[in-house]
Amino acid sequence: MSKVCQVTGRKRMIGNNVAHSKLRTKRTFDLNLKTKKFWSEAEQRYITLKVSCKGMRIIEKNGLDAVLKDAQKKGYVNLV
């Protein structure tokens, strides 16, 4: 799973570069992804996730265990 947030499921978007002459060429809008370790109180271990900055804010707000449970239900993250 490269360039996909494991919390929100967001992927990169594809759009156009538009020149002054209205010439359009393809480009990608990449996510602000970070590989970050989070401490899980339920499992008493660190969990490494590839998350966007919005995903980090969601973890701060709702807690890691609740967010991981929701992400597993939606199929964004697989933890062993």
N, C-alpha and C positions, 0 to 999 in steps of 0.2 A: 504494500500500500504506500506508494510514493506520492507525495504532494497532495495528500488527503488528510484533513483534520480528523483525528480519531474520536473527538468529542462531538463536534457539530456535523461531521460528514461533508463539509464544504470541499469543493474541488476548484482547480484553477478555471478561469473563464477565458474564452477566446473572443477577441474583438478585432478592431481595425486601428492601425495608425492612419491618421488622416493628414495629408500634407496640405500646404496652403493652396495647391492647385487642385485639391479634392481627390488626389490620387490615393487609393486605399490599398494598404498591405496588411497582411494578417499579423497579429501579435497575441501574446498571452498575458493575462493578468494573474500573476502568481499570488498565492496566499503568503501571509507572514507566519510561516511555520517555524516552530522551535521544537527541539527534542529536549524534554524536560522530565526530571524524576520527581515524583510526588510520593509522599509518605502515606501509606494506607493504615489507618488505625485498626480496621477490621482484620486485616491479614498480617499486620505487624511486619511489613516489608516495604521497600521502595518499588514503585511501579513506573516504568519508563513509557512515556507517551509522546507521540508526535502531534502537537496541538497548535492551533492558531492562537493569537492573542485574545480573540473573543472567547475561545474555549477555556483559556486560563481564567478569564473573568467569570465564566459560568461555574468553574470549579470553586473559585473563591466564594461565590454567592451561595451555591447549593451544597457544597461538600463533595469530596472525591468519590465516596462510596455510592452516593445517590446518582451522581453523574455517570459513573461507570455502569451501574445497573441499567440506567436508561439507554446508554450507548450500546450495551450488549443486546438489549431488546430490539433496538433498531438495526443492529448488525454492523455498526461502525467499528467496533473493537472486539478482538478475540483475546481473552486472557486465559492462560493455562493455570 
